[in-house]
Amino acid sequence: MAAGASQLRYRYTYHWLEPQSPVENQVARVWFCMQGFIAQGEGVMLDVEEDGTHAAMALEFCARMEALIHRPVAVYSGSAAVLSNGWLFEGTRPLIFPHYTPDIEESRKLAARRGAPYLDIVQWSSTGAKVGIPANVDLDQVEAGALDRLEASCGW
């Protein structure tokens, strides 16, 4: 609600991938919370960080959710392991990495080897401020050339 009221251009429903819960149930829960509706400027972001999550789970989540929302899921991770599996970058999903992870340079190299000349978005702070939002917000830098994937992921 606060994001929409603040007139943020992009708004994402955020989901932390849980290794102990079936992916099908997680997708259903996100879809229920979205009430089956996703407006222009809105998308889904999957966070893949927890120990025990693996590439197949994340890919299944993306495929199931993308079938419902008809747009790519943005994926956030702080691990080069996400890119090393080769499943994630298909040229459509925005990839978001925090700059403060020890893996950021390795992630950039892996992205380049997979055909992506850059990571799409780099989160450079988690303590930003936005008028109308009382809590901290992430501050991100969108890399050159990534806007098309970002806009496609939220229906522009």
C-alpha positions as CSV (number, residue, x, y, z in Angstrom):
1,M,0.0,0.0,0.0
2,A,2.7,2.5,1.0
3,A,4.6,1.8,-2.2
4,G,1.6,2.6,-4.4
5,A,0.8,5.7,-2.4
6,S,4.5,6.9,-2.7
7,Q,4.1,6.6,-6.5
8,L,7.0,4.2,-6.9
9,R,7.3,3.2,-10.5
10,Y,8.0,-0.4,-9.8
11,R,6.3,-2.4,-7.0
12,Y,7.1,-6.1,-6.3
13,T,5.4,-8.7,-4.2
14,Y,8.4,-10.1,-2.3
15,H,8.8,-13.8,-1.5
16,W,11.6,-15.5,0.5
17,L,12.1,-19.0,-0.9
18,E,11.7,-21.5,1.9
19,P,13.4,-24.9,1.5
20,Q,11.1,-26.7,3.9
21,S,7.9,-25.8,2.1
22,P,6.7,-27.3,-1.2
23,V,7.2,-24.8,-4.0
24,E,3.6,-25.3,-5.2
25,N,2.3,-24.2,-1.7
26,Q,4.6,-21.1,-1.7
27,V,3.3,-20.0,-5.2
28,A,-0.3,-20.5,-4.0
29,R,0.4,-18.4,-0.9
30,V,1.9,-15.5,-3.0
31,W,-0.9,-15.7,-5.5
32,F,-3.5,-15.6,-2.7
33,C,-1.8,-12.6,-1.1
34,M,-1.9,-10.9,-4.5
35,Q,-5.6,-11.8,-4.6
36,G,-5.1,-13.0,-8.1
37,F,-4.5,-9.5,-9.4
38,I,-1.3,-7.8,-10.6
39,A,-1.4,-4.3,-12.0
40,Q,0.9,-2.5,-14.4
41,G,4.0,-1.6,-12.6
42,E,3.8,-4.6,-10.3
43,G,5.7,-7.8,-10.3
44,V,7.0,-10.6,-8.2
45,M,10.5,-10.8,-6.7
46,L,11.9,-14.1,-5.4
47,D,14.7,-14.0,-2.8
48,V,16.9,-17.1,-3.0
49,E,19.3,-17.0,0.0
50,E,18.3,-19.5,2.6
51,D,20.5,-22.6,3.1
52,G,18.7,-25.6,1.7
53,T,17.2,-23.9,-1.3
54,H,18.5,-25.0,-4.6
55,A,18.3,-24.2,-8.3
56,A,15.4,-26.5,-9.1
57,M,13.2,-25.0,-6.4
58,A,13.8,-21.5,-7.6
59,L,13.3,-22.4,-11.2
60,E,10.0,-24.2,-10.3
61,F,8.8,-21.2,-8.4
62,C,9.6,-18.9,-11.3
63,A,7.9,-21.1,-13.9
64,R,4.8,-21.6,-11.8
65,M,4.5,-17.9,-10.9
66,E,5.2,-16.7,-14.4
67,A,2.4,-18.9,-15.7
68,L,0.0,-17.1,-13.4
69,I,1.2,-13.5,-13.8
70,H,2.3,-13.7,-17.4
71,R,5.5,-11.8,-16.9
72,P,9.0,-12.7,-15.6
73,V,9.8,-13.0,-11.9
74,A,12.7,-10.8,-10.7
75,V,15.2,-12.8,-8.7
76,Y,17.3,-11.5,-5.8
77,S,20.2,-13.4,-4.4
78,G,23.5,-12.8,-2.7
79,S,25.2,-15.9,-4.0
80,A,27.3,-16.6,-7.1
81,A,25.9,-20.2,-6.8
82,V,22.7,-18.9,-8.2
83,L,24.3,-18.0,-11.5
84,S,26.8,-20.9,-11.5
85,N,23.9,-23.3,-12.1
86,G,23.1,-21.7,-15.4
87,W,19.3,-22.0,-15.0
88,L,18.5,-18.5,-13.9
89,F,19.7,-16.2,-16.6
90,E,17.5,-16.8,-19.7
91,G,17.6,-13.2,-20.8
92,T,14.2,-12.4,-19.4
93,R,14.4,-12.4,-15.6
94,P,15.9,-9.3,-13.9
95,L,18.7,-10.4,-11.6
96,I,19.3,-8.4,-8.4
97,F,22.4,-8.8,-6.3
98,P,23.6,-6.9,-3.2
99,H,26.9,-5.1,-3.7
100,Y,28.0,-6.0,-0.3
101,T,28.1,-9.7,-0.8
102,P,31.6,-11.2,-1.1
103,D,30.3,-12.9,-4.3
104,I,29.4,-9.8,-6.3
105,E,32.5,-9.7,-8.5
106,E,32.3,-13.5,-9.0
107,S,28.6,-13.1,-9.8
108,R,29.4,-10.4,-12.5
109,K,32.0,-12.8,-14.0
110,L,29.5,-15.7,-14.1
111,A,26.8,-13.5,-15.6
112,A,29.2,-12.5,-18.3
113,R,30.1,-16.1,-19.0
114,R,26.4,-16.9,-19.3
115,G,25.9,-14.2,-21.9
116,A,24.7,-11.5,-19.6
117,P,27.2,-8.6,-19.8
118,Y,26.0,-7.3,-16.4
119,L,23.8,-8.0,-13.4
120,D,20.5,-6.1,-14.0
121,I,20.2,-4.4,-10.6
122,V,22.7,-4.0,-7.8
123,Q,21.3,-3.2,-4.3
124,W,23.8,-0.8,-2.8
125,S,22.0,-0.1,0.5
126,S,19.2,-1.5,2.6
127,T,18.8,1.6,4.7
128,G,17.4,4.2,2.2
129,A,14.4,6.4,2.8
130,K,11.4,7.2,0.6
131,V,8.8,9.9,1.5
132,G,5.6,8.1,2.6
133,I,7.3,4.9,3.6
134,P,8.1,4.8,7.4
135,A,10.7,2.0,7.2
136,N,14.0,1.6,5.5
137,V,13.9,0.8,1.8
138,D,16.5,-0.8,-0.5
139,L,18.4,1.6,-2.8
140,D,19.2,0.0,-6.1
141,Q,21.2,0.9,-9.2
142,V,19.7,-0.3,-12.5
143,E,22.6,-1.3,-14.8
144,A,22.6,0.0,-18.4
145,G,20.5,-2.1,-20.7
146,A,18.5,-3.7,-18.0
147,L,15.4,-1.5,-18.1
148,D,13.7,-3.6,-20.7
149,R,13.8,-6.7,-18.5
150,L,12.8,-4.7,-15.5
151,E,9.9,-3.2,-17.2
152,A,8.8,-6.5,-18.7
153,S,8.8,-8.1,-15.2
154,C,6.3,-5.6,-14.0
155,G,4.0,-5.2,-17.0
156,W,5.2,-2.0,-18.6
